[in-house]
Amino acid sequence: MPALSRALFDRLCAPGPRLAWLQEWLLGLVWTSERFAQQNPEQYLKEGERQVNELEEIIASAAPKVYDELTSVPVNRELSSFLDGPEPAAVVIFDGLSLREMPALLRLAAQAGLSVVEQGVGLAALPSETVDFVEQRVGCGRVGPSQLGTRRELAERGVAAYYYAYPGERHPLDLQARALLLWSSFPDNTYKDAGARFAEHFAQTQALMGAAWNSTVMALPRDRRILITSDHGYIFLGAGLSFTRDREYLRPLSQHLGGERYTRISKDGEPAVHEDLKVYRDRDVAVLKGRVQLHPPGPGASRLYKHGGMSLMEMLTPWLVLST
């Protein structure tokens, strides 16, 4: 795909919202079931991330306001609205699942005989961190997902919540609850492994996805509409898959953010103005825009899979509604 095609440039620079087109491009041309079936996992990962990197370089230089569209959730993609809807519902959140896993989800759904009602993208919180998602999207305060089962806010809404610490873990579900919320720590928990420093880690997570699916999605009663989504995605910053930036130019960001892709203003102070950094004072956060690769000292320098910033692969997440 040519990085600077006229059609692509016109799409990004056209007035009005561009989130719908980004969804169409990512799911219809990049992270497709055809590529997922034809390529090995490492090829699929690197080729897709290359295309996304090319697009984001255009966004960063010619249409930076696209990033502001990643801060407002469309009405039909509100997680709380799905949970609190009039019909019995179930939500399965795979922590850290990215758009690149959408073909795997579709394949598992087809094997289970589940029909696709809606396929698209959801939005992570800002910054793209788990506790921020719980606070902003689930409405349970600033807590970790393992605490959701004891939250009064959910119980009062008729929502029974369960946390899955590993892919094969199972829980007896309250089938009388109006809504079920199942939060799996997979695949986020795998990114702490030493293997997450290599592209091959993507293939390793694919081998575990079936177990995570069986213990969550397949345990749900079939009379409910099922939403499968994620709290944030992961960006893969392999060789040649990040913005071309001089290290000296990025040094102020590396010094202020360390190995992270965001910073809390109230804690660390407001950083100096930088074209690769976006400041949201009302949300007490400054975040990296796009596929900027910082080079912090220490073990963080070797991490290729990261989140917390504002890139397409961190902020846009799977949104898959299924039914029988």
Long-range contacts (C-beta under 8 A, 24 or more apart in sequence): 1-29, 1-51, 1-54, 3-54, 3-55, 3-57, 3-58, 4-58, 8-55, 8-58, 9-58, 9-62, 12-58, 12-59, 12-62, 12-63, 12-66, 13-62, 13-63, 17-69, 18-63, 18-66, 18-69, 19-69, 19-70, 19-74, 19-121, 22-66, 22-121, 22-312, 22-316, 23-120, 23-121, 23-316, 25-55, 26-52, 26-99, 26-121, 26-312, 26-316, 27-99, 27-102, 27-119, 27-120, 27-121, 31-99, 31-100, 31-102, 31-103, 32-103, 33-103, 33-106, 33-107, 35-103, 36-103, 36-104, 36-107, 37-103, 40-203, 41-200, 41-202, 41-203, 41-206, 42-199, 42-200, 42-202, 42-203, 44-100, 44-202, 45-100, 45-199, 45-202, 45-236, 46-199, 46-236, 46-238, 46-241, 48-100, 49-236, 49-238, 49-241, 49-313, 50-240, 50-241, 52-291, 52-312, 52-313, 53-240, 53-241, 53-242, 53-243, 53-291, 55-312, 56-243, 56-290, 56-291, 56-311, 56-312, 57-243, 57-244, 57-290, 57-291, 59-290, 60-243, 60-276, 60-289, 60-290, 64-289, 67-278, 67-289, 67-290, 67-310, 70-123, 70-126, 70-310, 70-312, 70-315, 70-316, 71-126, 71-280, 72-123, 73-122, 73-123, 73-137, 74-123, 77-120, 77-121, 77-122, 77-123, 77-319, 78-137, 79-122, 79-137, 79-138, 79-227, 79-229, 80-137, 80-138, 80-139, 82-227, 83-157, 83-159, 83-179, 83-181, 84-157, 84-179, 87-224, 87-225, 88-178, 88-179, 88-221, 88-223, 88-224, 88-225, 89-178, 89-179, 89-180, 89-224, 89-225, 89-226, 89-227, 90-179, 90-180, 90-181, 90-182, 90-220, 90-221, 90-224, 90-225, 90-226, 90-227, 91-179, 91-180, 91-181, 91-182, 91-226, 91-227, 91-228, 91-229, 92-182, 92-184, 92-216, 92-217, 92-220, 92-226, 92-227, 92-228, 92-229, 93-145, 93-181, 93-182, 93-183, 93-184, 93-229, 93-230, 93-231, 94-184, 94-186, 94-187, 94-212, 94-228, 94-229, 94-230, 95-130, 95-145, 95-183, 95-184, 95-185, 95-186, 95-187, 95-188, 95-189, 95-230, 95-231, 96-187, 96-188, 96-191, 96-230, 96-231, 96-232, 96-233, 96-234, 96-307, 97-187, 97-229, 97-230, 97-233, 97-317, 97-318, 98-230, 98-233, 98-234, 98-313, 98-317, 98-318, 99-233, 99-313, 99-316, 99-317, 99-318, 100-202, 100-313, 101-187, 101-205, 101-209, 101-318, 102-318, 102-320, 104-206, 104-209, 105-228, 105-318, 105-320, 106-320, 108-209, 108-210, 108-213, 108-217, 109-320, 109-322, 112-217, 112-218, 113-324, 114-226, 114-322, 114-323, 114-324, 115-322, 115-323, 115-324, 116-320, 116-321, 116-322, 117-225, 117-321, 117-322, 117-323, 118-319, 118-320, 118-321, 119-319, 119-320, 119-321, 120-319, 121-316, 121-317, 121-318, 121-319, 122-229, 122-230, 122-316, 122-317, 122-318, 122-319, 123-315, 123-316, 123-317, 124-230, 124-231, 124-232, 124-233, 124-314, 124-315, 124-316, 124-317, 125-231, 125-232, 126-280, 126-283, 126-285, 126-287, 126-310, 126-315, 127-261, 127-262, 127-285, 127-287, 127-308, 127-309, 127-310, 128-232, 128-233, 128-262, 128-307, 128-308, 128-309, 128-310, 128-314, 128-315, 129-232, 129-262, 129-307, 129-308, 130-188, 130-231, 130-232, 133-231, 133-232, 134-231, 137-231, 138-181, 145-183, 145-185, 145-231, 148-181, 148-183, 154-181, 164-212, 164-215, 164-216, 165-189, 167-208, 167-209, 167-211, 167-212, 167-215, 168-211, 168-212, 168-214, 168-215, 169-215, 170-215, 170-219, 171-219, 173-219, 173-220, 173-221, 175-221, 180-220, 180-224, 182-216, 182-219, 182-220, 184-212, 184-215, 184-216, 186-212, 187-212, 191-234, 191-305, 196-303, 196-304, 196-305, 197-302, 197-303, 197-304, 198-304, 199-236, 199-238, 199-304, 201-305, 202-236, 217-322, 222-324, 223-324, 225-321, 225-322, 225-323, 226-321, 226-322, 226-323, 227-319, 227-320, 227-321, 227-322, 228-318, 228-320, 228-321, 228-322, 229-317, 229-318, 229-319, 229-320, 230-317, 230-318, 231-317, 232-307, 232-308, 232-314, 232-315, 232-317, 233-307, 233-313, 233-314, 233-315, 233-316, 233-317, 234-305, 234-306, 234-307, 234-313, 234-314, 235-291, 235-305, 235-306, 235-307, 235-309, 235-311, 235-313, 235-314, 236-304, 236-305, 236-313, 237-291, 237-293, 237-304, 237-305, 237-306, 238-304, 241-291, 242-291, 242-292, 242-293, 243-276, 243-290, 243-291, 243-292, 243-293, 245-276, 245-292, 245-293, 247-295, 250-276, 250-292, 250-294, 250-295, 253-277, 253-288, 253-292, 253-294, 254-294, 254-295, 254-296, 257-288, 257-294, 257-296, 258-296, 258-300, 259-294, 259-296, 259-298, 259-300, 259-301, 259-303, 260-308, 261-287, 261-288, 261-294, 261-306, 261-307, 261-308, 261-309, 261-314, 262-286, 262-287, 262-288, 262-308, 262-309, 278-310
